[in-house]
């Protein structure tokens, strides 16, 4: 793969965009609805989305009027890192040894469970096929993280424009730099260490488009800072625990430190704003959060991997959706940051507790009492920890 290849990949959908919105989410496990769209063109270099928001100036320059946001801003200024010099890109990476302990047995997690299904297309796979699946899954997940980080880059630039508070504009500007750095390091890792990539998953792409198209600044916060970044923080943490590949491990540790601040930014900002919304406005945010959660769940069904592997997609996606909750730790843990943060914002139980019931249907409500990111982000200060250790050595 030549340099820059992963940055060229963009997709189109086979159907008109309005036809693709899952406005009826009464059956979140409708496999036909999940598979209704596919990527057909991976050669486009540009994807345009109409941004309907107004750019807002504020003449109130009082720094620190919102102390929690000001504290976050000061933290962000002191926690910047350089992807070129703070990561050791000379490390040789063997993607087949990415898993903990250099394990060569990829039959674990949701994909491994598929082999136990009666009549499963992967039931009789040999070691070579399972190893290929492990490598493809890694490449696919890293690719979706890359595309999601570019989505965060655009959304945070939009927040700088649209949020009315100067403290929030200051902090969002630091996040723009963070997201540019994340796009840079994930693209470089895929390009120079993995040597392959995947196009953006359709469900992720539609979600990012929805977030960018909405004219309301708080919806950008909710969609990106709480939902997308919250899931990413949990996913990065899961991968960090799983891998012993040193370059990826440090990359993830540093990215997680940034992501924790980003999610906290959403929690601290929206908690104040949502306190003044009407019940009907809150219900609209609940529905948006749930649709975002479903899209992100559907994204991790990795239908593009099954297509590349040349196996029937529908039964495998069906199998992943139907995995018993106790067997699908990965999918559950993805929501470990989203659910408590939604609770902190008052979205779980507002009105008739509509969002609580939806999260119960997804099997993720057990995370509601986990610590919210607005209270824990300082624990992720990898850059500060490393600088302190270097200074004392």
N, C-alpha and C positions, 0 to 999 in steps of 0.2 A: 504494500500500500504506500503510495507516494505521500509526501508531506502535504498536509492540508486537506487530505481526502475526507476525513471525518467532518471537517467544517463545511464541506460542500453539500452534505446530504440533507435534503428537505423533501417533504412528501406532499402528494395531492391525495384527495379521497375520490372514490369511484362514484359517489352520489353527491347531490346538492347538500350544502352544509346544513340548511334548515331541516332536511330530512333526517339528519344524523343525530339531532339532539334527543336525548332520552328523557323527554318530558314526562312520560309515564313510568315512574319508578316503583310501581306496586310490586313488580316481580324483578328483583335485582339479579336473579339468577337465570334470566331468559337468555339462553345460549345463542339463539338466533339473533337477538338484538345485539349481543356482545360482538358477534362475528359479522354483523351487517355491513361493516366498512372494512376496507383493506387499503393498504398503500400500493399505488400503481406506478408512481413515477419518482425515482430517487435521483434524478439528474438536475432538478431545478436548484439554482443557487440562491434564490430569493423567495421569501414567503411574506406577503403583505397582509396585515390585519388592520382594519380601520379602528383608530383610537378615538373614541367619542368624548373624551374628557376635556375639560377646560384647564388651562395652566393658571394657577392661582399665585399671585403675589401677596405678600403680607408686609405691611409697614411696621409691624410690631416686632422689633428685633431684640426683645428682652430675652437674653440667654438664661436658661435655667428656670423659666416660668413653670416648666414641668420637670421637677427635679429627677424623677426616675428616668426620663428620656435623656436628660442632660448627663446623668451618670453613665448611661449606656453609650452615649456619644464619646465621652472621655475615655471609656474603656476601649471603644473601637479604635480611636486614634492611637492608642498605645499598643494595640494588638495586631497591627498590620505586619504581614510577612511577604517575602518575595519567593514566588514559585520557582524561579530559576536558581536562586542561591541558597535557599533554606531547605531544599530537597536535593538528595544526592542522585542525580540522574545517571551517574556512572554505574549504578547497581544493575546487574544483569537479572532479567526477569524471565522465569519459565512459567507461563500461564498454567501448565499442567500441574505445577506444584503450588498453586495459589492457595489451596485449602490448608487448614490447620494441620500441622505436623507433616506437611508434604504428602498427605493422603492420596493414594491413587484410586481409592474407591469412591466414586461420586454418587453411589446409591444412597443418598440421604436427603432429608428435607422433602418438600412437596413433590419434586420430580421422582424421587425414589419411591414414594407412596404409589405413584402411577403403575409401577411394575406389579403391584399386588392386585390390581383390578382385573376381574374376569374379562378375558378377551382384549386386554389392553394392547395397543399397537407396539408398546415397548416391553412387553412381558418377557420376550425371549431375546432381548438384546444381549450382545456380548460385551466384554470389557471395553473394546475399542469404541463401540457406539456410545457407551455410557461416558467414556472419557471425552468424546467429541461433544456430547450434550453438555457436560460440565464446562468445557471451554466456550461453547456457544452461549451458554447462559451467562457466564461471566462477561463476555464481550457485549452481549445484549444489555445487561444491567448497567454496565459502565457507560454504554452509549446513551441510554435513557437518562442517566445522571447528567451527562454532558448536555443533552438537549434541554433538560429541565433547568440547568444552571443558566443557559442562555435566556430561557423564559424568565428566570428570576432577575437577570440583568435588565431586561426590558421593563419588567414590572416595577422594579425599584426605581429606575429612572423616571417612570410615570409617577410614582409616589412623590418624588422630589418636586415634580410639577404641580401635583394636585392637592397634597395635604396642606391645610391652612396654617399649621403651627410651625414656627421657625425651628424649635427644638427637633421636631420630626423631620424637617427638611435637612437639617444638619446631619442627623444620624443616617437618614436614607442615602445621603451622598456618600457616606463611608461604605454603605452596603453595596452601592454601585461598584466601587473599587473591589470589594470582596468578591462580587459575582464575576467580574472580569477575570480576576485571578483564578476562580474556580473553573471557568470555561477554559482558560489557558492550560491549567494543569491536567484536567481530565482529557482534553484533546491531545495533549502531548503524551500522556500515558497510553492512550489508545493507539496513537500514531507510531510511537517509538518502541513500546514495550509489548503491546498486544498484537499490533500489525493488522487489525481488522476493525470493523465497526458495523453498526446497524442504523437504519434510518429511524426517525422519531416514530414512536408508537402512536397510532391514530387516536387512542383515547387520551393520551397525554397531550397531544397536539390540540385536540378540541378543547380540553380544559384550559390550556394556556391561552387559546384564542378567546374563550369566554371571559377570562379574567381581564385580558387586555381590552376587549371591546366594551366592557361595562364602564359607564361614565362616572360612577360613584367611587370616590377615593377609598372608602372603607371596604368596598367589595374587592378592590385590588389587595388590600391588607388581608382580608379574610381568605381569599383564594390562594394567595401566594405565601404570606408570612405564616398563617396558621395551618393551612391544609397542605400545600405542596412542600414548604420548608419543614413543617412538622413531620411529615412522612419521611422526607429525606434525612432528617436528623436521626430518626429511629433506624432507617435502613443503613445509614453509614455506621451507626453504632453496632448493628448486627454484623456487618461485614468486617468491621474492625476486630471484633471478638473472634471471627472465624478465620481470618487470614494471618499467616506469619510471614508473608512476603514483605520485607522491610520497607521498601519504597512506598508501596501502597498503604502500608500501615501508618506511616508518618503522614502521608498525604491525607488520609482519612481523618487522622487525629487533628490536623490543623484545620481542615475544612469543617469538621464538627464544631470546633471552637467558634468559628465564624457563624455557623448555622444556628447555634444556640442563642447568640445575640440577635440574629434575625427573627427567630421565633419570639423571643422575649419582646422585641420591638413591636410585633403585632399584638401580643397580649397586653402590654402596657398602654398602647394607643387605643385599642378597641374597647378595653374595659371602661375607659372614661366615656368614649363616644356612645357606646351601646346603652349606657345608663339613661340617655336622653331620648331613645327611640321609642316609637309606639309599638304596640303588640303586633300590628300587621307588618311593620317594618322588620321587627325581629323574626317573625315567621318567614319572611322572604329570605333572611340570612340563614335561618335553619335549613331551608330547602336547598339553598345554594351550597351550604356546607355538605349536606348529604349527597347531592349530585356529584360534588367534587370527590367525596370519599368513594363513591361507586366507580367513578372514572379511574381513580388511582388503583382501586382493587382490580378492575378489569385490565389495566395496563400491565400488571404483574402476571397475567396469564400467558405472557410471552408467545403469542400466536406466531410472531415472525420467526421465532426459533424453530417451532415445529414445521413451519413451511420450508425453512432452509434444510432441515433434517430429512425432509421428504416423507413425513409420516402424516396420517390423517389428523387434521387440526381439531375438528369438532369433538371427538370423543376424549381427547386429551384435555381440552379446555373444560369440558363437562366434568372430567375427573378432578381437575384442580378446584373447580367451584364446589364440588360435592365432598371434598376432603373433610372428615370430621374435625371439629374445632381442636380437639386435643392432639391431632396429628399435624396441624398446620400452624406451628409456632411462628414461623416466619411471617405469614400474613397477619397474624394477630399482633405481633410485636410492632409491625409497621404503624399501627394506630396508637401506640403507647404514649405518644406525645400529643396527638391530635385530640383524643378524648378528654384528658384532664384540662387541656387549654380551652376547649369548647365549654367545659364546665365552669372554668374560671371566668369566662366571658358571659355566663348566664344563659348560654344557648341550649344546654341540655334540657333544662326543666322549665324554660319560659313557656307561657301559655299552657297548653295541655301536654307538655313534655314530649312534643312530637319528635324532636331529634333524639331523645333518649330511646324511644321505641325503635327508631330506625337503626341506631347503633346496636341495640339488642338484636335486631334481625341480622346484622352483619357479624354478630358474635364478638364484639370488641368492647362492650360496656364495662367489662371488668377492670379497665384501666382508669376509670373515672376518678379514683382517689389517689392516683399516682401524682407526684409533685409536678406542678405546672412549670413551664420553662421560664416564665417571668421571675420565678423564685430560685432557679437552679443554674442560670446561665454562667455565673462566675465559676462554677465547678469545672467548666469545660475550657478554662484558660490555658490551653496547651502552650501558646507562644510565651506567655508570662512565666509559666512553670519552667520551660526550657531555658529561658534567659536567666532566671534566678539560679538554676542549677549550674549553668555555665559560669556565672559570676562567682559562685562559691567554690568552684573546683580549682 
